[in-house]
Structures are given as structure tokens and as C-alpha cells.
Amino acid sequence: MRNHETAVLKVNDAYGNPIELAAVVVWKVQDTAQATFEVDDFTEFVATQTETAVRHIAIEYPYDAHDEDGLSLRGNAEEITEKLAVKLQARVEAAGVRIVESRFTHLAYAPEIASAMLQRQQAGAVVAARRQIVDGAVGMVEAALERIAAADIVELDEERKAAMVSNLMVVLCGDRAPQPVLNTGTLYQ
């Protein structure tokens, strides 16, 4: 069995973002006659075909998928390295070589866009967290309105319900502690 580790390659992913990618491939000669007579130098052949396959797989997939159903290099590394092994096996079969496995050893955005992409990832995380907070807050407001109506605590007209919903949503969704507001008049003044 032999290993071949590619150098860190700079390529564009499926979205055109520059990324850095490296992989290691475990392989062995399965047919010595093919390895000797079908290619000039089978180790160099495997190295060249590995680099070509890594580049090709990188341009097929994005580093990060924008939709939840899509495959991405970062999110689905296991599946994509399996595809890399299959693709590479097809390329080196003529040399009598069998690919045992492949793995990414390095995967990162290129330095020139890394900080911008980190901000994008952080923004996505903030949006997802806010979505979860709002979903929870809406459920809590619904439960509060139902309990107030069921316990017959107070009769709320539509305007008072709207004011209560607004206040609860501010309190539940705000990222700072709420500050009380003292109302010295009526709700309508």
C-alpha cells in the first residue's frame, strides 16, 4: 500500500470562491504488468491523476452549500471523498492501480476571502438563531393569549391584543434586558 498526499491546491469551488484543498490517497498496485507496461511511471501517473481528480471534485461542489439539501465540501466531506475515490479509480485503472481510500487533509477558503466568508458564516448563524428565537416567542405569545382567554383574566379587544403581542415580542426577542415603561395614562392616550 502507498500514500500520495497532494500539495495544497488553490482552486475555485462550484460557486467560484477561491479555496485551498489537499487530499491524501491510499493506493496499491493491483496488476504489476499493467503498472509496468501501460504507463511510463505509475507513481507519477497516480500523483498526476490524483491532483487532477482533486481539482475536478473541487469545482463540482461548493465549499459551503447555501441550501440545506445540497452537498458541500465542508459539510459532506465523507460522501465527497468517496466520490473522489470512485473518480480517481476510473482514472488510474489503466495503470493497474486500485484506490483504497481518499481523504481531505486541508480544506479552507483562500486567505484573500477567508475573513469575508467567516462573516457570511457568522451572519448565517445569527439569522438561524434569530429564526429559532422568533419561532419560540410566537409560540409563547400564542400560549399566553390562550391562557389569558381560558382563565378569563381580562377581556382583550384587538387593539389591546396587538399591544400585548408587540410588548411580548420585544421582551422575548430582544437581545438586551427590557427596560420597563411606566404608563401614567390609559392605553389609548
Summary of the structure (lengths in Angstrom):
residues: 189
radius of gyration: 28.8
end to end distance: 82.9
largest distance: 96.0
contacts: 488
relative contact order: 0.13
helix: 53%
strand: 17%
